[in-house]
């Protein structure tokens, strides 16, 4: 495999040659690489700051080969025949991220099943008791179900990331895991929804009665097993999809791609919460199952399978065989943990800071996502419980069924607000890059259409900066003047100081304030408004961290592909995103333990008025959000850092002259 890769035409003909080396702006050694002859007949240079996720702009004076490259310290790469930095259309980005929508529909099924462990059963309006409890599972066993999600997210995604990074299948290194994970998820969802029927049917062959204790115990054991298989499958397809997006979106459109991921996820959220108001078995005529949960599982299976197949068929990955031979180390248990800890030590400082912020972000959001429906329901029931202090368990169950509808409406408002914000925010946040199609005074319209021109990093307040979202929705027109007017018009919507990092930081503060406002909210209407406002923070949580990490990985991987065999061996997107998911999953375990301790101290007997135990759990989430805000403030503004480095380099060159 190594010899085949070394002899490939791309590496024998297009590998750039080292020209000279100089001291880097940040003290590290840098190389200035150029090609004497471009593949397409003219010389092309790209400036790259290797320590920043932002690519340096091409100098218009030598873009067309009429002048020599600049002399200030930078790394210059021959783009060769690569087109990974060509701006992609809105249709391409939509299909690239479409599978996230199918994943989100599946996630709603998972959350709906998990939500049934609480008194709020929003996923099944007609159910008289939670789904897992309906199988006969005791509440003590539900702890095994709760821990399945965070535990598998902590272990499975890094493992899948390492495996996919080393995959050398000709049709892509992410697609095999996307398809295999989707297939396993679909099988697991069907098995879970029909667990009782499957177990009773199999054991019935041996004469066991459907209502016997043996069938009941086997059904419970089977359901717990399937839950763990389901979660491993979920994390497999999720790891593949996230790395798939990073690998196939240009560096300057990573923010846009992740914004589209948030949009399609928002659609899945809205449809999922709306399903709580519809009697699906009646609507579908019973063809997809006789319960709400069964029909939802079938719909989720179709959505996940369809979207993953569409994305895999339309998007063509880079041939991983051109990246060189995979690691020779076999991935056993010990070697897996050794690679994970080694990758953690090698994490880029910027990515490490994003992961630190994510750890506390999800410590705050986990209690909100899993207990907010109970909080709204309790506010709705407080007057009823106060006037009826001696209710039976059956009466309390019936009251909670009605409170469920109120809580579900709050989640629907939350999903709609988040979706609207995902649509609007990319247009008002200052982009990290000027896309390649942006015009300047010294360039003709045709020169900026070159697919070899990398995006130019922008700074807060950069005039005329046009985001990738804008260019994908509003591509350049044949007339440079009309495109310039459109650029100015859309740029007017941007808030000059609002970068993606600052927007994410403000979202943490907004979330914390909303959590502390639970001290003063006493009605379900007020809580619903509060949940709707938090939709803004949630939209940025789905967008900002993934965009910040993706841009860093994409820049580095694009540079490595151009450098060929001489590129530094760094961790690929799979393991880096897997470690990011560890920062998302691990705090959920910690938040569960803290929440349990808070409930132990503050919870009143079931059916009591004024139970504010969930409120205290939410306020704990607000404290975690404040820590997340501090961690986010430590993330560097890369565009500003790039500007400062260039200024320092110019000053040093001036002093030398």
C-alpha positions in Angstrom: 0.0 0.0 0.0 2.8 2.4 0.9 4.6 1.7 -2.5 1.4 2.1 -4.4 0.8 5.5 -2.7 4.3 6.7 -3.3 4.1 5.9 -7.0 0.8 7.5 -7.6 0.7 10.2 -10.3 -0.4 12.9 -7.9 2.6 12.4 -5.6 5.1 11.9 -8.4 4.1 14.9 -10.5 2.4 17.4 -8.2 4.5 17.3 -5.0 5.8 20.8 -4.4 9.5 21.4 -4.0 11.1 23.2 -1.1 12.6 26.5 -2.1 13.8 28.1 1.1 13.1 28.4 4.8 12.7 31.3 7.1 11.9 32.0 10.8 8.1 32.0 11.3 6.2 34.9 12.8 5.4 32.9 16.0 9.0 31.6 16.4 8.5 28.2 14.7 10.3 27.2 11.5 8.3 27.8 8.4 8.9 26.8 4.8 8.3 28.9 1.7 7.2 26.5 -1.0 6.6 27.3 -4.6 6.0 25.5 -7.8 7.9 26.5 -10.9 5.1 25.5 -13.2 1.4 25.2 -12.4 -0.6 22.2 -13.6 -2.7 24.5 -15.7 0.1 26.3 -17.3 0.6 29.3 -15.0 2.1 29.9 -11.6 -0.1 30.1 -8.6 0.7 30.8 -5.0 -1.2 30.5 -1.8 -0.2 32.1 1.4 -0.7 30.0 4.5 -0.2 30.7 8.2 0.5 27.2 9.5 -0.4 28.0 13.1 -3.7 29.7 12.4 -7.0 28.2 11.1 -7.2 31.2 8.8 -5.7 31.1 5.4 -3.7 34.1 4.2 -5.0 35.8 1.1 -3.4 35.6 -2.3 -1.6 38.7 -3.4 -3.4 40.0 -6.4 -0.2 41.4 -7.8 1.3 37.9 -8.5 -1.9 35.9 -8.8 -1.8 35.9 -12.6 2.0 35.3 -12.7 3.0 38.9 -13.5 5.1 39.5 -10.4 7.2 37.6 -7.9 5.8 36.4 -4.6 6.2 38.6 -1.6 9.2 38.3 0.5 7.7 38.4 4.0 7.8 35.1 6.0 4.9 32.9 4.9 4.4 29.4 3.6 3.5 29.3 -0.1 1.8 26.3 -1.5 1.1 25.3 -5.1 -2.5 24.4 -5.4 -1.8 22.1 -8.2 -5.0 20.5 -9.5 -6.8 20.5 -6.1 -10.1 22.2 -6.0 -11.0 21.7 -2.3 -11.0 25.5 -1.7 -13.4 26.3 -4.5 -16.6 27.8 -3.1 -19.5 25.3 -3.0 -23.1 26.0 -3.9 -25.9 26.2 -1.4 -27.3 22.9 -2.9 -24.0 21.2 -2.3 -23.8 22.4 1.3 -27.4 21.4 1.9 -26.9 17.8 0.6 -23.6 17.6 2.5 -25.3 18.3 5.8 -28.7 16.6 5.0 -27.8 13.4 6.9 -27.6 15.5 10.1 -31.3 16.1 9.7 -31.9 12.4 9.5 -29.7 12.0 12.6 -31.7 14.6 14.4 -34.9 12.8 13.7 -33.3 9.7 15.1 -32.1 11.6 18.1 -35.6 12.8 18.8 -36.7 9.2 19.0 -33.8 8.5 21.4 -34.7 11.5 23.5 -38.3 10.6 23.3 -37.6 7.1 24.6 -35.4 8.5 27.4 -37.9 11.2 28.3 -40.3 8.4 29.2 -38.3 7.8 32.3 -39.6 11.1 33.6 -43.3 11.9 34.4 -43.4 13.9 31.2 -44.2 11.6 28.2 -44.2 14.0 25.3 -43.4 11.5 22.6 -46.6 9.4 23.1 -49.7 11.4 23.9 -51.9 8.3 24.2 -49.6 6.4 26.5 -50.7 5.7 30.1 -47.1 5.0 31.3 -43.6 5.4 30.0 -42.5 3.1 27.2 -39.7 1.3 29.1 -41.8 1.1 32.2 -44.5 -0.5 30.1 -42.2 -3.4 29.4 -42.1 -4.0 33.1 -38.7 -2.4 33.8 -38.3 -1.1 37.3 -37.2 2.5 37.9 -33.9 1.4 39.4 -33.0 -0.3 36.1 -33.6 2.9 34.2 -30.2 4.1 35.5 -28.6 1.7 33.1 -30.5 3.4 30.3 -29.5 6.9 31.4 -25.8 6.1 31.4 -25.8 4.4 28.0 -25.8 7.7 26.0 -22.9 9.6 27.7 -20.8 6.4 28.1 -21.0 5.3 24.5 -20.4 8.9 23.3 -17.2 9.0 25.4 -15.8 5.7 24.1 -17.3 5.0 20.7 -16.8 8.2 18.8 -13.0 8.4 19.4 -12.7 4.8 18.4 -14.8 5.3 15.2 -12.8 8.4 14.5 -9.5 6.6 14.6 -10.8 3.8 12.5 -12.2 6.1 9.8 -9.0 8.2 9.8 -7.2 5.0 8.8 -9.7 3.8 6.3 -8.4 3.6 2.8 -11.5 2.5 0.8 -11.5 4.1 -2.6 -15.0 5.6 -2.3 -14.2 7.4 0.9 -13.1 6.9 4.5 -16.3 8.3 6.2 -19.0 6.7 4.1 -18.5 3.1 5.2 -19.1 4.1 8.8 -22.0 6.4 8.0 -23.7 3.6 6.1 -22.9 0.8 8.6 -23.9 3.0 11.5 -27.2 4.0 9.9 -28.0 0.4 9.1 -27.3 -0.6 12.7 -29.3 2.3 14.1 -32.3 1.4 11.9 -32.2 -2.3 13.0 -31.8 -1.3 16.7 -34.7 1.2 16.6 -37.0 -1.4 15.1 -35.9 -4.0 17.6 -36.5 -1.7 20.5 -40.0 -0.6 19.3 -41.1 -4.2 18.9 -39.1 -5.7 21.8 -42.1 -7.3 23.5 -43.4 -8.8 20.3 -40.0 -10.2 19.2 -39.3 -11.8 22.6 -42.7 -13.2 23.1 -42.7 -14.5 19.5 -39.3 -16.3 19.8 -40.0 -17.8 23.3 -43.5 -18.7 22.2 -42.0 -21.2 19.8 -40.8 -23.1 22.9 -44.2 -22.9 24.6 -43.7 -19.8 26.8 -46.8 -17.7 27.5 -46.7 -14.1 26.4 -47.7 -12.9 29.9 -45.3 -15.2 31.8 -42.6 -13.8 34.1 -39.9 -15.4 32.0 -41.0 -13.6 28.9 -41.3 -10.3 30.8 -37.8 -10.6 32.3 -36.3 -11.5 28.9 -38.0 -8.6 27.2 -36.5 -6.2 29.8 -33.0 -7.7 29.3 -33.4 -7.6 25.6 -34.5 -3.9 25.7 -31.5 -2.8 27.8 -29.2 -4.7 25.4 -30.7 -3.0 22.4 -30.5 0.4 24.0 -26.7 0.0 24.3 -26.4 -1.3 20.7 -28.5 1.6 19.5 -26.3 4.1 21.3 -23.2 2.6 19.8 -24.7 2.7 16.4 -25.8 6.3 16.9 -22.4 7.4 17.8 -20.9 5.5 14.8 -23.0 7.3 12.2 -22.7 10.6 14.1 -18.9 10.4 14.1 -18.9 9.6 10.4 -21.3 12.4 9.5 -19.4 15.1 11.4 -16.1 14.2 9.9 -17.7 13.9 6.5 -18.8 17.5 6.7 -15.4 18.7 7.8 -13.6 16.8 5.0 -15.8 18.0 2.2 -16.5 21.6 2.9 -13.9 24.2 1.9 -12.1 26.0 4.8 -13.7 29.3 4.1 -17.2 27.7 4.1 -16.9 25.6 7.3 -18.9 28.2 9.2 -21.6 28.0 6.5 -21.6 24.2 6.4 -22.1 24.0 10.2 -24.8 26.6 10.0 -26.6 24.4 7.4 -26.1 21.5 9.8 -27.9 23.5 12.5 -30.7 24.4 10.1 -31.5 20.8 9.0 -31.3 19.7 12.6 -33.8 22.5 13.5 -36.2 21.1 10.9 -35.9 17.7 12.5 -36.5 19.1 15.9 -39.6 21.0 14.9 -41.1 17.9 13.1 -40.3 15.7 16.1 -42.0 18.0 18.6 -45.0 18.5 16.3 -45.5 14.8 16.2 -46.4 14.9 19.9 -49.6 16.6 18.9 -50.6 14.1 16.3 -52.1 10.6 16.8 -49.8 8.9 14.3 -51.2 5.3 14.5 -54.6 6.7 13.4 -53.1 9.0 10.8 -51.1 6.1 9.2 -53.9 3.6 9.5 -51.9 1.4 11.8 -49.6 0.3 9.0 -46.4 1.4 10.8 -47.4 0.2 14.3 -50.2 0.4 16.8 -48.4 2.9 19.2 -47.0 6.4 18.8 -43.5 5.2 19.6 -43.5 2.5 16.9 -44.7 4.9 14.2 -42.1 7.5 15.2 -39.3 4.8 15.0 -40.4 3.9 11.5 -40.4 7.5 10.4 -37.0 8.0 12.0 -35.6 5.0 10.2 -36.8 6.2 6.8 -35.4 9.7 7.5 -32.0 8.5 8.6 -31.6 5.9 5.9 -32.8 8.2 3.1 -30.7 11.2 4.1 -27.5 9.2 4.6 -27.8 7.5 1.3 -28.5 10.8 -0.5 -25.5 12.5 1.0 -23.2 9.5 0.2 -24.4 9.3 -3.4 -24.1 13.0 -4.2 -20.9 14.0 -2.3 -17.7 12.6 -3.5 -14.9 12.3 -0.9 -11.2 12.7 -1.5 -9.6 9.4 -2.4 -8.1 8.4 1.0 -5.5 6.2 -0.7 -3.7 9.4 -1.8 -3.1 10.3 1.9 -0.5 7.7 2.4 -0.6 4.3 4.2 -2.6 4.0 7.4 -1.2 3.4 10.8 0.3 0.0 11.3 -0.7 -0.2 14.9 -3.6 -2.6 15.6 -6.3 -0.9 17.6 -6.8 -3.0 20.7 -8.1 -1.8 24.0 -4.7 -0.7 25.4 -3.5 0.8 22.1 -6.9 2.7 21.7 -6.5 4.4 25.1 -2.8 5.1 24.3 -3.8 6.8 21.0 -6.6 8.8 22.7 -4.4 10.2 25.4 -1.6 10.8 22.9 -4.0 12.8 20.7 -5.3 14.7 23.7 -1.7 15.9 24.4 -1.2 16.9 20.8 -4.5 18.8 20.5 -4.1 22.2 18.9 -4.4 24.9 21.6 -7.4 26.5 19.9 -9.2 23.2 19.6 -8.3 22.4 23.2 -9.9 25.7 24.4 -13.1 25.0 22.4 -13.3 21.6 24.1 -12.8 23.1 27.5 -15.7 25.5 26.8 -17.8 22.6 25.5 -17.3 20.6 28.7 -19.0 23.2 30.8 -21.5 24.1 28.1 -22.9 20.6 28.2 -22.7 20.4 31.9 -25.2 23.3 31.8 -27.4 22.2 28.9 -27.8 18.5 30.0 -30.1 19.4 33.0 -32.0 21.8 30.8 -32.6 19.4 28.0 -33.7 16.5 30.2 -35.6 18.3 32.9 -37.2 21.5 31.4 -40.4 19.6 30.5 -40.7 18.5 34.1 -40.1 22.1 35.3 -42.8 23.5 33.1 -45.2 20.7 34.0 -44.6 21.3 37.7 -45.4 25.0 37.3 -48.6 24.0 35.5 -49.6 21.6 38.3 -48.7 23.7 41.4 -52.2 25.3 41.8 -53.9 21.9 41.2 -51.7 20.1 43.7 -52.2 22.9 46.3 -55.9 22.6 46.1 -55.9 18.8 46.0 -53.3 17.6 48.6 -54.4 14.0 48.9 -54.4 12.7 45.3 -54.0 9.1 44.5 -51.2 7.8 42.3 -53.7 7.4 39.4 -54.9 10.9 39.8 -51.3 12.2 39.8 -50.5 10.3 36.7 -53.5 11.7 34.9 -52.6 15.2 36.0 -49.1 14.8 34.6 -50.5 13.6 31.3 -52.3 16.9 30.9 -49.2 18.9 32.0 -47.3 17.1 29.3 -49.1 19.0 26.6 -48.1 22.3 28.1 -44.5 21.3 28.4 -44.4 20.0 24.8 -45.6 23.3 23.5 -42.6 24.9 25.3 -40.2 22.6 23.5 -41.9 23.3 20.2 -41.3 27.1 20.7 -37.7 26.3 21.7 -37.2 24.3 18.4 -38.8 27.1 16.2 -36.8 29.8 17.9 -33.6 27.8 17.4 -34.3 27.2 13.7 -35.1 30.9 13.0 -31.8 31.9 14.7 -29.9 29.3 12.7 -31.3 31.0 9.5 -30.5 34.5 10.6 -27.3 34.4 12.7 -24.9 33.6 9.8 -25.9 36.8 8.1 -25.3 39.1 11.1 -22.1 37.5 12.5 -18.9 38.8 11.0 -17.4 35.9 8.9 -13.9 34.6 9.6 -13.1 34.6 5.9 -13.7 36.6 2.8 -14.8 34.0 0.3 -12.7 33.5 -2.9 -15.4 35.3 -5.0 -15.1 38.6 -3.2 -14.1 41.5 -5.3 -11.4 44.1 -4.6 -10.4 47.3 -6.4 -7.3 45.8 -7.9 -8.8 42.6 -9.2 -11.0 41.9 -12.2 -14.1 39.9 -11.8 -12.6 36.9 -13.6 -9.5 36.8 -11.5 -11.4 36.2 -8.3 -13.3 33.3 -9.8 -10.2 31.2 -9.7 -10.8 28.0 -7.7 -7.3 28.3 -6.3 -7.9 31.5 -4.4 -8.2 30.7 -0.7 -10.6 32.7 1.5 -9.1 35.8 3.1 -9.4 36.1 6.8 -11.4 39.1 8.0 -11.4 41.0 11.2 -14.3 42.6 13.2 -15.4 45.7 11.3 -13.8 44.7 8.0 -15.7 46.7 5.4 -17.4 44.7 2.7 -16.7 41.4 4.3 -19.3 39.0 2.8 -19.9 35.7 4.6 -19.9 32.3 3.0 -23.6 32.1 3.8 -24.2 35.2 1.8 -22.2 34.0 -1.2 -23.9 30.6 -1.2 -27.4 32.1 -1.1 -26.4 35.0 -3.4 -23.7 33.9 -5.8 -21.7 36.5 -7.8 -23.5 38.0 -10.8 -21.8 38.5 -14.2 -21.5 42.2 -13.4 -18.8 43.1 -10.8 -20.6 46.4 -10.0 -23.9 44.6 -9.2 -22.1 42.0 -7.1 -20.3 44.8 -5.2 -23.6 46.5 -4.4 -25.1 43.2 -3.2 -22.0 42.7 -1.0 -22.5 46.1 0.6 -26.2 45.6 1.1 -25.8 42.2 2.8 -22.8 43.4 4.8 -24.9 46.2 6.3 -26.8 43.5 8.2 -23.6 42.4 10.0 -22.8 43.7 13.5 -19.2 44.9 13.1 -17.9 43.7 16.4 -19.9 40.4 16.5 -17.6 37.5 15.7 -18.5 33.9 16.0 -16.5 33.5 19.3 -18.1 36.6 20.8 -21.6 35.5 19.8 -21.0 32.1 21.4 -19.7 33.8 24.6 -22.8 36.0 24.8 -25.0 32.9 24.3 -23.5 31.4 27.5 -24.3 34.5 29.4 -27.8 34.6 28.0 -28.4 31.0 29.0 -27.1 31.6 32.5 -29.3 34.7 33.0 -32.3 32.6 31.9 -31.5 29.9 34.3 -31.3 32.3 37.2 -34.6 33.9 36.2 -36.2 30.6 37.3 -36.1 32.2 40.8 -38.9 34.6 39.7 -41.0 32.5 37.2 -44.1 31.0 38.7 -46.3 30.3 35.6 -46.0 27.9 32.7 -46.4 30.8 30.3 -43.4 32.6 31.7 -41.4 29.3 31.6 -42.4 28.8 28.0 -41.2 32.3 27.0 -38.0 31.6 28.8 -37.5 28.4 26.9 -38.1 30.2 23.6 -35.4 32.7 24.4 -33.0 29.9 25.2 -33.5 28.8 21.6 -31.1 31.5 20.6 -28.4 30.2 22.8 -29.0 26.7 21.6 -28.7 27.7 18.0 -25.2 29.0 18.7 -24.3 25.9 20.7 -25.1 23.8 17.6 -23.1 26.1 15.3 -20.2 27.9 16.9 -18.0 25.1 18.5 -18.3 22.9 15.4 -17.5 25.7 13.1 -14.4 26.8 15.1 -13.0 23.3 15.3 -13.9 22.4 11.7 -12.1 25.5 10.2 -9.0 24.5 12.1 -9.1 20.9 10.9 -10.0 21.8 7.3 -7.2 24.3 6.9 -4.6 21.9 8.2 -5.9 18.9 6.1 -6.0 21.0 3.0 -2.5 22.1 3.5 -1.4 18.5 4.2 -2.9 17.3 0.9 -1.0 20.0 -1.0 2.3 19.2 0.7 1.9 15.5 -0.1 4.2 13.0 1.6 6.2 15.8 3.2 3.3 17.0 5.3 3.5 16.6 9.1 1.6 13.6 10.4 -1.1 15.2 12.5 -4.4 13.8 13.9 -7.2 13.8 11.3 -10.7 15.0 11.6 -12.1 11.7 12.9 -10.1 11.5 16.2 -10.2 15.3 16.8 -14.0 15.3 16.5 -14.1 12.2 18.6 -12.2 13.9 21.4 -14.6 16.9 21.0 -17.5 14.5 21.6 -15.8 13.3 24.7 -15.9 16.9 25.9 -19.7 16.8 25.2 -20.5 13.4 26.6 -18.3 13.2 29.7 -19.9 16.2 31.5 -23.3 14.7 31.0 -22.3 11.9 33.4 -21.0 14.4 35.9 -24.2 16.6 35.5 -26.4 13.5 36.1 -24.6 12.8 39.4 -24.8 16.4 40.6 -28.5 16.5 39.6 -29.2 13.4 41.5 -27.6 14.9 44.6 -29.7 18.1 44.2 -32.9 16.1 43.9 -31.9 14.1 47.0 -31.7 17.3 49.0 -34.5 19.4 47.6 -37.2 17.1 46.1 -40.6 17.0 47.8 -42.9 14.0 47.8 -44.6 13.3 44.4 -47.8 15.3 44.0 -46.7 18.1 46.3 -47.2 21.7 45.3 -44.2 24.1 45.1 -41.6 21.4 44.3 -38.7 23.5 43.1 -36.1 20.8 42.9 -35.9 21.0 39.1 -35.4 24.7 39.4 -32.3 24.2 41.5 -30.9 21.7 39.0 -31.5 24.3 36.2 -29.7 27.0 38.3 -26.7 24.6 38.6 -26.7 24.6 34.8 -26.6 28.4 34.9 -23.4 28.3 37.0 -21.8 25.9 34.6 -22.7 28.2 31.7 -20.8 31.1 33.4 -17.7 28.9 33.6 -18.3 28.1 29.9 -18.4 31.8 29.1 -15.1 32.3 30.8 -13.6 29.4 28.9 -14.9 30.8 25.6 -13.3 34.2 26.4 -9.9 32.4 26.4 -10.4 31.3 22.7 -8.4 33.6 20.5 -9.8 35.8 17.8 -7.8 34.2 15.0 -8.4 36.9 12.5 -7.1 39.6 14.9 -4.1 37.4 15.7 -3.4 37.1 12.0 -3.6 40.8 11.5 -1.2 41.4 14.5 1.3 38.9 13.1 1.3 40.4 9.7 1.9 43.9 11.3 4.8 42.6 13.4 6.3 41.0 10.3 6.1 44.2 8.3 7.7 46.1 11.2 10.5 43.6 11.4 11.1 43.8 7.7 11.1 47.6 7.8 13.6 47.6 10.6 15.8 45.2 8.7 15.8 47.5 5.7 
